[in-house]
Amino acid sequence: NLHITNSNNVAVDGLTSVNSQKFHIAVTGSQNVKLQHITVHAPGNSPNTDGIHVAKSSFVTVLNSTISTGDDCISIGPGARNVWIERVGCGPGHDISIGSLGWRFQEPGVENVTVKRVPFKETTNGLHIKTWARPSLDFVRNVLFHHVVMDGVKNPIVVDQNYCPGNKNCPSKASRIKVKDIRYKSVGGTLR
């Protein structure tokens, strides 16, 4: 519904996006983007309806928002740097995801990501890092997940370096993506 691309110093406040055909909001090739008071809604079974997708961008902030969708609430793709996510409710949906990464051999890495004070409710996953099993030179580093509460989340923390949705035509090589300096602080929840 909204694609912010090749832009600087963008602020979006109070936007509601309902039933997008694909990503609700995408931020690519941009710097200094602030998204706040965003509401995203799509059915829990709607494929590829990521709430917010960030790639090849830096200094992106997502604050005080609610995302319910059929895919990732927020997906952080190659080249995302200095991303701050705080007070964003996720659910239903898949997760807050770094990746998938490593589809191409030379992709820019992901670094300096903070996810703070985020509640998850009835999502498939919670905090997810996913990389393809390819010999990519990609990386994920310096990520902090802090004050996260999960309610009815099937897989609270997932680091998957053999990502292959649907298990069809999966690459068979080992992932060479370096995942380092990932910190989880005050992460808790309740099973149902």
Secondary structure, DSSP 8 states (H G I E B T S, - for coil): -EEEES-EEEEEES-EEES-SS-SEEEES-EEEEEES-EEE--TT-TT--SEEEES-EEEEEEEEEEE-SS-SEEE-TT-EEEEEEEEEE-SBS-EEEEEE-SSSS---EEEEEEEEEEEESBSEEEEEEE-SS----EEEEEEEEEEEEES-SEEEEEESS--GGGSS---S----EEEEEEEEEEEEE--
